[in-house]
Amino acid sequence: METIALLLILFAFAVMGLFVPIRYGNRFAFISSLIVFAYSLYLFLTFPISAEYQYVADYSWVQSLGIHFKVGIDGISILLVMLTTFLTPLIIFSVRKSEPRPRAFYSLILFMEMALIGVFVSMDGFLFYIFWEIALIPIYFICLLWGGKDRVKITLKFFIYTIAGSLFMLVALIYLYLHTPAQHSFDISALYAAGKSLDPHAQSILFWFFFLAFGIKMPVFPLHTWQPDTYTDAPTQGTMMLSGIMLKMGIYGLIRWMIPMLPQGLAQNAECMLWLAVAGIIYAGIIAFTQKDMKRLFAYSSIAHVGLIAAGIFAFNGQGLQGGIIQMLSHGINVVGLFFIIDIIQSRTGTRNIPSLGGIRLKAPYLATVFAIIMLGAIALPLTDGFPGEFLLISGVFKFNNIAGAVAGFTIIIGAVYMLRTYQNSMLGETSVETDNFTDLTMTEKTVLIPIVIMVILIGVWPNLFLKVSEPAIMKLLSGI
């Protein structure tokens, strides 16, 4: 019941948020998200480290079709639930101005949090698909109603991309469902068995059907073209939800559903997928290097980081999978911090254009310090949160293919160059016209950024706190293939 309670509490808060007085909208949403975080933290602290699902609830939903409302949490999903509930209060608290239609804005964020958690805890294929699609609805309206001047065109492109990919996944799930025993079922174990029973050719086809859905959501090269425009045009909180949490849905789908169900499909396509991911890292890194808009630069940087995570997952060994899990945590934390810092800079200067900035450190030493710590985490400096994941990912890729591992490792240098250059051009040197009257962090901004800094250091210094939780579940996945 604990898992269902988590979903119901969020759903109730999202609905209640539509009716609270407008002046209390932000406060209500923030307190609601804090309550959910406290509950998920309780589940994390009491979670028995095991390969098995915990807090399982299973209720027949559409009995004639073998569809169940079945949810549970294992060592992989508990970390993503924690990431979601940790970041959402910070995202809500980061709102710096009164949004038009604030009750709808905050309720959509809470509703999206519920759908994201639903994706991470679903143990029924049809339920997974339902939550997958539901998560698209709130972010679509957040981007459409509160986005920039090109929001209609950009949001439509995002919607078409994700819906098209989801239809491929639905077809693949139905095909597997029809290959379960006589009394068909969408249960995760039944779909696993059905997938493994298929011949390698059928598995390979279904592999690509699932990859289109998950690859678009992540996104990975060359399915990424919706992402830079959407991240740039979306309101800051929408960008945070997309980059910090929502893209993890695609990565989670690879680990939880696609690869365990279709091991022969992976065997036939792993080399191709690995090199595709590595190509994406190089491509995104080079494009990021040329960007002048700071928000767009971090959007391409996100594609590069996701490419490395995908490469480690497709290597499908212990190091790669563990690296992928912990890198999902660190990427989510870092990217939310970076996009919030961009929002702070833009609110004070009216620009995100890097050449127009400079000397912010002289006016805002606290901001410069926080930016430096989060940026160092993003480039995987040892003792920051990015290092354990990238080390494990590159080790996993290198174990699978030496050349690909070497190339993936080299791309870290590209990322370090454009991140350090961005910091240098914006924070150091002399002030510009835009930054001459820059002010330092407010208490509200510190409240958002300090927990992020703490997590950057905590994960870097004590990664085993999280790795030991996911290890049994990952070993179970590996042993089942």
C-alpha positions as a printed Julia matrix, in Angstrom:
481×3 Matrix{Float64}:
   0.0     0.0     0.0
   2.94    2.37    0.53
   3.49    2.79   -3.2
  -0.17    3.45   -3.96
  -0.31    5.88   -1.03
   2.55    7.84   -2.59
   0.64    8.17   -5.86
  -2.7     8.97   -4.22
  -1.22   11.65   -1.98
   0.28   13.4    -4.98
  -2.92   13.11   -6.99
  -4.93   14.55   -4.1
  -2.51   17.47   -3.68
  -2.59   18.19   -7.43
  -6.39   18.37   -7.4
  -6.55   20.38   -4.17
  -4.07   22.86   -5.61
  -6.65   23.94   -8.18
  -8.91   25.27   -5.42
  -6.6    26.94   -2.91
  -6.6    30.77   -2.87
  -4.26   32.12   -5.54
  -1.98   33.88   -3.04
  -1.3    30.54   -1.33
  -0.69   28.55   -4.51
   3.11   28.43   -4.31
   3.14   27.77   -0.57
   0.59   24.97   -0.85
   2.45   23.28   -3.73
   5.79   23.57   -1.93
   4.48   22.15    1.35
   2.71   19.37   -0.54
   5.89   18.4    -2.36
   7.83   18.5     0.92
   5.34   16.09    2.51
   5.77   13.72   -0.43
   9.56   14.02   -0.18
   9.43   13.24    3.55
   7.31   10.16    2.87
   9.61    8.92    0.1
  12.62    9.54    2.36
  10.97    7.34    4.97
  10.53    4.62    2.34
  14.18    5.0     1.33
  15.51    4.83    4.88
  13.4     1.75    5.67
  13.98    0.1     2.3
  15.43   -3.42    2.75
  18.37   -3.8     0.39
  17.25   -6.68   -1.76
  16.88   -7.75   -5.37
  13.13   -8.16   -4.88
  10.36   -5.61   -5.22
   9.12   -4.07   -1.99
   5.87   -2.26   -1.14
   4.06   -4.22   -3.86
   0.34   -3.65   -4.45
  -1.57   -5.63   -7.07
  -5.22   -5.02   -7.96
  -7.09   -6.37  -10.95
  -8.01   -3.46  -13.2
  -9.37   -4.87  -16.48
  -9.64   -8.55  -15.63
 -10.75   -9.69  -19.1
  -7.56   -8.28  -20.63
  -5.18   -9.3   -17.86
  -4.46   -5.67  -16.91
  -3.56   -5.02  -13.3
  -2.83   -1.92  -11.28
   0.41   -3.42  -10.04
   3.12   -1.25   -8.53
   6.22   -1.85   -6.48
   9.65   -0.45   -5.72
  13.05   -2.12   -6.07
  16.58   -0.8    -5.66
  16.55    0.92   -9.05
  13.17    2.6    -8.83
  13.6     3.79   -5.23
  16.52    5.99   -6.3
  14.51    7.54   -9.12
  11.54    8.08   -6.83
  13.89    9.86   -4.43
  15.35   11.97   -7.24
  11.86   13.02   -8.32
  10.62   13.9    -4.84
  13.88   15.67   -3.94
  13.96   17.9    -7.01
  10.27   18.81   -7.23
  10.15   20.98   -4.05
  13.26   22.82   -5.25
  11.71   23.37   -8.66
   8.51   24.73   -7.12
  10.43   26.95   -4.68
  12.56   28.33   -7.52
   9.63   30.21   -9.06
  10.7    33.84   -8.77
   7.62   35.69  -10.0
   3.87   35.29   -9.94
   2.96   33.1   -12.87
  -0.25   33.68  -14.83
  -2.8    31.06  -13.72
  -0.6    30.01  -10.77
  -2.97   27.35   -9.42
  -2.92   25.5   -12.74
   0.87   25.91  -13.01
   1.62   24.34   -9.64
  -1.04   21.64   -9.96
   0.45   20.59  -13.29
   3.87   20.23  -11.65
   2.42   18.05   -8.87
   0.41   16.02  -11.37
   3.54   15.49  -13.44
   5.43   14.37  -10.34
   2.74   11.76   -9.72
   2.95   10.48  -13.31
   6.75   10.31  -13.22
   6.7     8.27  -10.03
   4.02    6.07  -11.63
   6.41    5.31  -14.48
   9.16    4.31  -12.04
   6.97    1.99   -9.93
   4.77    0.29  -12.55
   4.97   -3.5   -12.71
   2.33   -3.88  -15.43
   3.17   -3.01  -19.03
  -0.16   -1.35  -19.76
   0.01    0.67  -16.53
   3.55    1.72  -17.43
   2.3     2.95  -20.79
  -0.58    4.87  -19.18
   1.71    6.7   -16.76
   4.21    7.26  -19.59
   1.55    9.08  -21.6
   0.03   10.91  -18.62
   3.45   12.44  -17.84
   3.38   14.13  -21.25
   0.14   16.02  -20.59
   1.27   18.4   -17.8
   4.63   19.23  -19.38
   2.89   19.89  -22.7
   0.63   22.51  -21.11
   3.45   23.96  -18.99
   5.52   24.55  -22.13
   2.54   25.68  -24.22
   1.02   28.13  -21.74
   4.12   29.5   -20.0
   6.82   29.07  -22.65
   8.56   31.64  -24.87
   7.45   33.37  -28.02
   7.8    30.28  -30.25
   6.13   27.98  -27.74
   3.26   26.82  -29.99
   5.46   25.56  -32.81
   8.15   24.13  -30.54
   5.72   22.41  -28.18
   3.84   20.87  -31.1
   7.09   19.39  -32.41
   7.88   18.0   -28.96
   4.38   16.54  -28.66
   4.49   14.89  -32.1
   7.92   13.38  -31.46
   6.97   11.86  -28.12
   3.53   10.63  -29.17
   4.96    8.98  -32.29
   7.61    7.2   -30.24
   5.03    6.1   -27.68
   2.9     4.47  -30.38
   5.84    2.28  -31.39
   6.17    1.2   -27.76
   2.44    0.46  -27.53
   2.62   -1.76  -30.62
   5.58   -3.64  -29.14
   3.82   -4.11  -25.78
   0.67   -5.44  -27.47
   2.74   -7.85  -29.56
   4.44   -9.19  -26.45
   1.12   -9.34  -24.61
  -0.29  -11.57  -27.37
   2.67  -13.92  -26.91
   2.04  -14.42  -23.2
   0.26  -17.67  -22.16
  -3.41  -18.33  -23.01
  -4.71  -16.04  -20.28
  -2.82  -13.03  -21.6
  -1.2   -10.64  -19.14
   0.7    -7.35  -19.12
   2.52   -8.35  -15.92
   6.2    -7.48  -16.12
   7.31  -11.08  -15.49
   4.94  -12.39  -18.17
   6.24   -9.84  -20.69
   9.82  -10.75  -19.8
   9.09  -14.43  -20.5
   7.23  -13.61  -23.72
  10.07  -11.48  -25.03
  12.72  -14.06  -24.28
  10.67  -16.76  -26.04
  10.76  -14.9   -29.38
  13.32  -15.69  -32.06
  16.27  -13.27  -32.4
  14.84  -11.59  -35.53
  11.54  -10.73  -33.82
  13.38   -9.54  -30.73
  15.54   -7.27  -32.87
  12.51   -5.64  -34.5
  10.8    -5.08  -31.15
  14.08   -3.77  -29.76
  13.99   -0.92  -32.29
  10.3    -0.24  -31.59
  11.06    0.25  -27.9
  14.22    2.2   -28.65
  12.31    4.77  -30.68
  10.07    5.51  -27.69
  12.81    5.56  -25.09
  15.44    7.21  -27.31
  13.16   10.14  -28.16
  12.32   10.74  -24.52
  15.95   10.71  -23.34
  16.82   12.01  -26.01
  19.75   10.39  -27.83
  21.26   11.22  -31.2
  19.72   11.35  -33.82
  16.32   11.47  -32.05
  17.23   14.62  -30.15
  16.15   17.43  -32.47
  13.11   18.43  -30.37
  15.2    18.91  -27.24
  17.34   22.08  -27.67
  14.41   24.22  -28.8
  12.09   22.84  -26.12
  14.61   23.27  -23.3
  15.42   26.81  -24.46
  11.84   27.97  -24.95
  10.22   26.28  -21.96
   9.8    28.18  -18.69
  12.66   27.5   -16.31
  10.62   25.13  -14.15
   9.49   23.23  -17.26
  13.1    22.88  -18.39
  14.04   21.62  -14.93
  11.29   19.0   -14.95
  12.2    17.88  -18.47
  15.96   17.69  -17.98
  16.18   16.8   -14.32
  13.51   14.1   -14.16
  11.52   13.4   -17.32
  14.41   12.29  -19.52
  15.16    9.65  -16.87
  11.94    7.94  -17.97
  13.63    6.92  -21.22
  16.79    5.66  -19.5
  14.7     3.78  -16.95
  12.69    2.22  -19.8
  15.88    0.83  -21.31
  16.97   -0.74  -18.05
  13.62   -1.95  -16.72
  11.71   -2.97  -19.83
  13.55   -3.1   -23.15
  16.8    -4.91  -22.41
  15.52   -7.56  -19.93
  12.63   -8.44  -22.26
  14.69   -8.62  -25.45
  18.18   -9.94  -24.62
  18.75  -11.35  -28.11
  17.66   -8.05  -29.59
  20.3    -6.39  -27.44
  22.94   -8.92  -28.49
  22.26   -8.22  -32.16
  22.2    -4.42  -31.83
  24.44   -3.59  -28.87
  27.47   -2.66  -30.98
  25.4    -0.39  -33.21
  23.65    1.26  -30.27
  26.9     1.76  -28.42
  28.51    3.59  -31.34
  25.34    5.59  -31.92
  25.5     6.77  -28.31
  29.21    7.63  -28.61
  28.54    9.55  -31.84
  25.88   11.49  -29.97
  28.33   12.42  -27.22
  30.8    13.79  -29.75
  28.14   15.58  -31.8
  26.45   17.22  -28.81
  29.79   18.23  -27.3
  30.92   19.94  -30.5
  27.6    21.75  -30.95
  27.64   22.85  -27.29
  31.12   24.26  -27.83
  29.75   26.68  -30.45
  26.76   27.98  -28.47
  26.51   31.56  -27.2
  23.14   31.13  -25.46
  23.92   29.62  -22.05
  20.61   27.77  -21.79
  21.03   26.2   -25.22
  24.61   25.24  -24.37
  23.46   23.33  -21.3
  20.72   21.68  -23.38
  23.33   20.2   -25.73
  25.52   19.34  -22.74
  22.59   17.3   -21.4
  22.43   15.35  -24.68
  26.13   14.52  -24.33
  25.69   13.3   -20.75
  22.69   11.18  -21.7
  24.69    9.72  -24.59
  27.33    8.5   -22.15
  24.66    6.99  -19.89
  23.14    5.19  -22.9
  26.56    3.87  -23.95
  27.12    2.41  -20.48
  23.68    0.8   -20.43
  24.09   -0.78  -23.88
  27.42   -2.24  -22.72
  25.14   -4.09  -20.26
  27.58   -5.08  -17.58
  27.65   -4.33  -13.87
  29.84   -1.23  -14.15
  27.84    0.27  -17.0
  24.46   -0.24  -15.35
  25.58    0.97  -11.93
  27.22    3.95  -13.59
  24.0     4.68  -15.48
  21.91    4.61  -12.31
  24.11    6.91  -10.25
  24.72    9.2   -13.23
  20.98    9.65  -13.58
  20.95   10.99  -10.04
  23.93   13.29  -10.49
  22.81   14.56  -13.9
  19.36   15.39  -12.57
  20.78   17.29   -9.62
  23.43   19.15  -11.63
  21.23   20.14  -14.53
  18.48   21.54  -12.28
  21.1    23.64  -10.49
  22.61   24.87  -13.76
  19.3    25.85  -15.32
  18.31   27.7   -12.15
  21.59   29.62  -12.22
  20.86   30.6   -15.82
  17.45   31.84  -14.68
  19.09   33.92  -11.95
  21.55   35.46  -14.42
  18.85   36.22  -16.96
  16.54   37.78  -14.37
  19.29   40.21  -13.33
  20.85   40.99  -16.71
  18.05   40.36  -19.21
  20.31   38.11  -21.28
  21.69   34.58  -21.54
  24.25   35.59  -24.16
  27.64   34.48  -22.79
  29.76   37.18  -24.54
  27.55   39.87  -22.93
  28.37   38.64  -19.42
  31.5    38.73  -17.31
  32.75   39.75  -13.89
  29.78   38.33  -12.01
  32.15   36.94   -9.38
  33.04   40.5    -8.36
  29.39   41.31   -7.68
  28.06   37.93   -6.56
  30.73   35.75   -4.92
  28.16   33.33   -3.46
  26.63   32.69   -6.88
  30.07   32.26   -8.43
  31.02   29.72   -5.75
  27.84   27.69   -6.1
  28.1    27.79   -9.89
  31.7    26.53   -9.66
  30.76   23.57   -7.45
  27.83   22.48   -9.62
  29.85   23.01  -12.79
  32.7    20.88  -11.42
  30.16   18.17  -10.66
  28.94   18.35  -14.25
  32.47   17.81  -15.59
  33.03   14.91  -13.16
  35.77   16.28  -10.94
  36.73   13.64   -8.33
  34.8    14.0    -5.06
  31.83   15.51   -6.9
  28.68   13.68   -7.9
  29.57   13.35  -11.58
  32.77   11.38  -10.99
  31.51    7.98   -9.69
  28.96    7.64  -12.5
  31.26    8.69  -15.33
  34.07    6.48  -14.02
  31.77    3.45  -13.89
  30.2     4.26  -17.27
  33.52    4.59  -19.06
  34.78    1.43  -17.32
  31.69   -0.43  -18.49
  31.99    0.83  -22.07
  35.74    0.09  -22.11
  35.06   -3.45  -20.89
  32.63   -3.96  -23.78
  34.69   -2.21  -26.47
  38.15   -0.72  -25.86
  37.98    1.79  -28.7
  34.51    3.02  -27.83
  35.59    3.38  -24.2
  38.61    5.44  -25.18
  36.54    7.71  -27.44
  33.84    8.16  -24.78
  36.52    9.0   -22.22
  38.07   11.57  -24.53
  34.75   13.38  -24.93
  34.87   14.3   -21.24
  37.66   16.7   -22.17
  35.36   18.45  -24.66
  32.75   18.86  -21.94
  35.28   20.23  -19.49
  36.49   22.78  -22.04
  33.12   24.3   -22.88
  31.91   24.25  -19.28
  35.06   25.92  -17.94
  35.03   28.43  -20.77
  31.4    29.29  -19.99
  32.27   29.83  -16.34
  35.29   31.94  -17.22
  33.4    34.17  -19.65
  30.42   34.7   -17.36
  31.9    34.79  -13.87
  35.49   36.03  -14.27
  37.09   39.08  -15.84
  35.67   42.59  -15.76
  32.01   43.41  -15.45
  30.01   44.37  -18.52
  27.16   46.82  -18.95
  24.73   43.97  -18.26
  26.49   42.73  -15.09
  27.64   46.02  -13.56
  24.68   46.15  -11.17
  24.46   42.41  -10.55
  23.34   41.39   -7.05
  24.19   38.23   -5.14
  21.94   35.34   -4.18
  18.78   36.01   -2.24
  17.73   33.78    0.64
  15.18   32.05   -1.61
  17.85   31.31   -4.21
  20.22   29.98   -1.56
  17.45   27.73   -0.26
  17.2    26.12   -3.69
  20.93   25.9    -4.45
  22.38   24.82   -1.1
  20.63   21.38   -1.08
  21.89   20.85   -4.62
  25.47   21.69   -3.57
  25.16   19.31   -0.6
  24.07   16.48   -2.91
  26.88   17.24   -5.39
  29.37   16.67   -2.59
  27.51   13.83   -0.82
  27.24   11.64   -3.93
  30.86   12.36   -4.84
  32.23   11.53   -1.39
  29.83    8.69   -0.46
  28.56    7.07   -3.68
  28.14    3.7    -1.99
  25.16    5.09   -0.09
  23.29    4.83   -3.39
  25.22    2.14   -5.25
  24.57   -0.48   -2.58
  20.81    0.12   -2.89
  20.66   -0.55   -6.63
  23.31   -3.29   -6.84
  21.11   -6.32   -5.95
  18.43   -5.33   -8.47
  21.05   -4.79  -11.18
  22.7    -8.13  -10.48
  19.27   -9.75  -10.78
  18.75   -8.13  -14.19
  22.15   -9.32  -15.39
  21.6   -12.86  -14.14
  18.22  -13.05  -15.89
  19.69  -12.56  -19.37
